[in-house]
């Protein structure tokens, strides 16, 4: 009877051990997948997970867990680096965008790029040919004082160093002859520019005094396509 009982228990233990090994193998297969199979196959072409002891399987699982932890750490590090690079790229892009905007704004003020916006067109007649360069410079100065951000006189873009010279009937702007009627385009607040030109005792009054007329037309949008080239400096250099 004793021998018979021992004989019954041994197959049960073997069967239970096989079920346990099979369960462990299933978990390992789900967790580790193809990587473990390749690794085990590389170590022995005849061995399989089914032939390993539970301790061996647990050791493999621990190794894979440690490897997974290292991979997760590397992933976290790479994600952090990616965020840093993206943030750095965004800051660089923002800096470039700001620099470009500043460049465009300076180009408008200096006259090196075309300009568009609200403003006025004005015409100055001089039937008796009495207006000289200084009189037309007064028109430009009045526009500047009223906040004009871009001005053209005839076919010339007015800049910070623009010069109006010449006697009545022979006016030149930056060396380019102007003939009456003189036409200007200015970008800025149209109402403010109009008011400044027509204040009592202002440039419109001066033009009328010599028999001419200054006419202002307000626009929601005017375009100044003409540009100027800045001269190269001979002596001045950027300071530190």
Protein Blocks (a to p, Z undefined) as FASTA:
>chain_A
ZZmmmmmmmmmmmmmmmmmmmmmmmmmmmmnmmmlmmmmmmmpmkbcfklpcfklmmmmm
mmmmmmmmmmmmmmmmmmmmmmmmmmmmmmmmmmmmmmmmmmmmmmmmnopaccdddddd
dddddfkopacfklmmmmmmmmmmnopabdcehjaccdfkbcceddehiaceehiacddd
ddddddddfklmmmmmmgghilklmmmmnopacdddddfbdcdfbdcdddddfkbccdZZ
